[in-house]
Amino acid sequence: YTGEKALIDKSLTVEDEKALGLQAYQEILSQERPVDPNSQVALQVREIARRLINKVDVVEAALAAEHGLQPQRISRDFEWDVNVIQSDQANAFCLPGGKMAVYTGLLPVAKNADAVAVVMGHEIAHALLRHGAQRMAQQKLVQMGQMAAGVAMGGMDPQQQQMIMGALGAGAQYGLVLPYGRNHETQADKVGLMLAAAACYDPRQAVPLW
């Protein structure tokens, strides 16, 4: 997406990332309170997610062409899902593999669908850019050989689980806040705005939002 090389342990495959993302997602949903999936807010958030996801290939192709690269299309194997979680947190996330959540506390801050799309596009971009995998490599939080061997998070001690959650961008739920680095946030901002614009949301709503 960026035309830059990134440090990712070669033993950590996209499938490994998806498995970790799913485990983290299930753990979060077991501890949080998702709203009724048929409620108006859940339907609205899912529609925003659908429109953004439908433009992933378009944005990736445009960026690849800009950098003289071939699109990798890793997101075509994502199993997208989105829940709305009842919480005062003004927060959202997208885990590797496409598992997403938007917290109800974000909605009064965002104020409109365009701003929600900006946030969700930003979070989706983190997953597309494999920022979680990059952070795992940078921080050496886990033994990649163990993950490649399919060790489930259930076999790890709580500290290891928290470290992985933090690397994937879901650490705030576990009292462990590990924000992405400024470079990763800037990349996610740019790709997220492209996704929002491609999906016919107004990217200018990012200005009052942020």
C-alpha positions in Angstrom: 0.0 0.0 0.0 2.8 2.5 0.8 5.5 1.4 -1.6 7.8 0.9 1.5 9.3 -2.3 2.8 8.1 -3.4 6.2 9.6 -5.7 8.8 7.3 -8.8 9.3 8.6 -12.1 10.5 8.4 -14.4 7.5 7.1 -17.3 9.7 4.0 -15.2 10.5 1.6 -15.8 7.7 -1.6 -13.9 7.0 -3.5 -17.1 8.1 -1.6 -16.9 11.4 -2.7 -13.3 11.8 -6.3 -14.1 11.0 -6.3 -16.9 13.7 -4.9 -14.5 16.3 -7.4 -11.8 15.2 -10.3 -14.3 15.6 -9.1 -15.4 19.0 -8.8 -11.8 20.2 -12.2 -10.9 18.8 -13.9 -13.8 20.5 -12.2 -12.9 23.7 -13.4 -9.3 23.5 -16.9 -10.2 22.6 -17.1 -12.6 25.6 -16.3 -9.8 27.9 -18.1 -6.9 26.3 -21.8 -6.2 25.4 -22.6 -6.3 21.7 -25.9 -4.5 20.9 -28.7 -6.3 19.1 -27.4 -6.9 15.5 -30.9 -6.0 14.2 -30.9 -2.6 16.0 -30.8 0.5 14.0 -27.3 1.5 15.1 -25.9 -2.0 14.3 -27.5 -2.0 10.8 -26.1 1.5 10.1 -22.6 0.6 11.2 -22.7 -2.6 9.2 -23.8 -0.7 6.1 -20.8 1.7 6.5 -18.5 -1.3 6.9 -20.0 -2.9 3.8 -19.4 0.1 1.6 -15.8 0.5 2.8 -15.0 -3.2 2.4 -16.4 -3.1 -1.2 -13.8 -0.4 -2.1 -10.7 -2.2 -0.6 -9.7 -3.7 -4.0 -10.1 -0.4 -5.8 -8.0 1.6 -3.3 -5.3 -1.1 -3.2 -5.1 -1.3 -7.0 -4.8 2.5 -7.2 -2.0 2.6 -4.6 -0.2 -0.3 -6.2 -0.2 1.3 -9.6 1.0 4.6 -8.0 4.0 2.7 -6.6 4.6 0.5 -9.7 3.6 -2.7 -7.7 1.2 -5.5 -8.0 -1.7 -5.6 -5.5 -1.3 -8.4 -3.0 -5.0 -8.8 -2.3 -4.5 -10.4 1.1 -7.9 -9.0 2.3 -9.8 -11.3 -0.2 -9.2 -14.0 2.4 -10.5 -11.9 5.3 -13.7 -13.1 7.0 -15.2 -9.7 7.7 -17.5 -9.2 10.6 -18.6 -6.1 12.6 -20.3 -5.7 15.9 -21.4 -2.6 17.8 -20.4 -2.7 21.5 -22.3 -0.9 24.2 -19.7 1.2 25.9 -18.9 4.8 26.7 -15.5 4.4 25.0 -15.1 6.6 21.8 -13.3 3.7 20.1 -13.3 1.2 17.2 -10.9 -1.5 16.0 -10.3 -3.8 13.1 -8.3 -6.9 13.8 -6.3 -9.0 11.3 -8.7 -11.0 9.2 -11.4 -8.3 9.2 -13.0 -8.6 12.7 -14.3 -5.2 13.6 -16.1 -3.4 16.4 -17.4 0.1 16.9 -18.2 1.3 20.5 -21.4 3.3 21.0 -19.3 6.0 22.7 -17.8 6.9 19.3 -21.1 7.8 17.7 -21.9 11.1 19.6 -18.2 12.1 18.9 -18.4 11.3 15.2 -21.8 12.9 14.9 -22.5 11.6 11.3 -22.0 8.6 9.1 -19.1 10.3 7.2 -17.1 10.7 10.3 -17.8 7.1 11.4 -16.6 6.0 8.0 -13.4 7.9 8.5 -12.7 6.1 11.8 -13.7 2.7 10.4 -11.6 3.3 7.3 -8.7 4.1 9.4 -9.1 1.0 11.5 -9.6 -1.2 8.4 -6.4 0.3 7.0 -4.4 -0.9 10.0 -5.4 -4.5 9.2 -4.8 -4.1 5.4 -1.3 -2.7 6.1 -0.5 -5.5 8.5 0.5 -3.1 11.2 -0.2 -5.6 14.0 2.3 -8.0 12.4 4.8 -5.3 12.0 4.5 -4.3 15.6 4.9 -7.9 16.7 8.1 -8.1 14.8 9.4 -4.8 16.1 8.6 -5.5 19.7 9.4 -9.2 19.6 6.4 -9.9 21.8 5.9 -13.5 20.8 7.9 -16.5 19.6 6.9 -16.7 16.0 7.8 -20.4 15.9 5.1 -21.1 18.5 2.5 -19.2 16.5 3.5 -21.0 13.3 3.0 -24.3 15.2 -0.5 -23.2 15.9 -0.3 -22.6 19.7 -3.6 -21.1 20.7 -3.9 -18.2 23.0 -5.5 -20.4 25.5 -2.2 -22.0 26.1 -0.5 -18.8 26.9 -0.2 -17.1 30.2 -2.3 -13.9 30.8 0.7 -11.6 30.2 1.4 -13.2 26.8 -2.2 -12.8 25.9 -2.2 -9.1 26.8 1.0 -8.6 24.8 -0.6 -10.1 21.7 -3.8 -8.1 22.2 -1.8 -5.0 22.4 0.1 -5.8 19.3 -3.1 -6.4 17.4 -4.5 -3.0 18.5 -7.0 -4.4 21.0 -4.9 -3.9 24.1 -7.0 -1.1 25.6 -9.6 -3.7 26.5 -7.1 -5.4 28.8 -5.7 -2.4 30.5 -2.7 -2.4 28.2 -2.6 0.6 25.9 0.0 0.3 23.1 -0.8 2.9 20.5 0.5 2.4 17.0 3.5 4.5 16.1 3.1 7.8 14.4 4.2 6.4 11.0 1.6 3.6 11.2 -1.1 6.1 12.3 -0.3 8.4 9.4 -0.4 5.5 6.9 -3.8 4.4 8.3 -5.1 7.9 8.1 -4.2 8.2 4.4 -5.5 4.8 3.3 -8.6 5.2 5.5 -9.4 8.5 3.9 -9.1 6.9 0.5 -11.4 4.1 1.5 -14.0 6.6 2.8 -13.8 8.7 -0.3 -14.0 5.7 -2.6 -17.1 4.6 -0.7 -18.7 8.0 -1.3 -18.3 9.3 2.3 -17.0 12.8 2.8 -13.4 12.6 3.9 -13.5 16.3 4.9 -15.4 15.2 8.0 -12.1 14.0 9.3 -11.2 17.6 10.1 -13.8 18.3 12.8 -13.7 14.7 13.9 -9.9 14.6 14.8 
